[in-house]
Amino acid sequence: MRNFIYFISLGIFTSLSSCADSADPLAIVTVERDFEIPGNLNTIETHFFELKNIPVLLDQNLSIYNRTQDDIVSINPADATLTSTFNNIDWTFIQRIEVYAVSRLDNSNRLRMFQSNEPDFGNRDQLGMFNTFVDVKEIFNEGLIDLEVRIKTRAFVPGNINAKLTFSYGIFDEI
C-alpha cells in the first residue's frame, strides 16, 4: 500500500511540475486572400480551390523584431474566418471546410492548418475555423505559399460568392 501511495504521489508531482507557462508568440500576423465560390457546386463532392502566390510576410515581420528565420522555433496557425467581401452571406450551407498550406517548392508537402466540421448556426455571417496546432515553419519560410481550400456543402450555394479568407499565425522564437 505504501508503494502504491508513493507511485501515485510521484505521478501527481511529476504531472504538476511539468506544467509550465505557455510561450507567448513573438508576433501574430494576419493574412487575407479573396477568391470566388461559384454558385454551381453540388452537395456530393468536396470542392477544391487553389489560392496561389500568397505572401505570408514572414521576413518583413521578423525584421521588425530584429530576428531572422534561424531564430524561429515554430510557426503555428492561430485562427481563420471565411466572410463575404460584398454581400451578407448565410454560411450555413457549408458542411465542412479545410484549409491546407501547400509548399511551392514541393507540391506534395501540404499541412492542414484550419478546419470546421459544422457551421455555427448562431453566427451565420462568417464561418470560423479551428486551427490544427501544426508547425508550418518549413512551408512559411518560402515567403510565398499556396493554399488549398476544400469545401463540402450541405445545400446549394446561393449564387457566386466573392469570399475572403482571413487567417493569422503566430511566430515563436527561441525561449
Summary of the structure (lengths in Angstrom):
residues: 175
radius of gyration: 20.3
end to end distance: 41.8
largest distance: 70.3
contacts: 476
relative contact order: 0.31
helix: 19%
strand: 45%
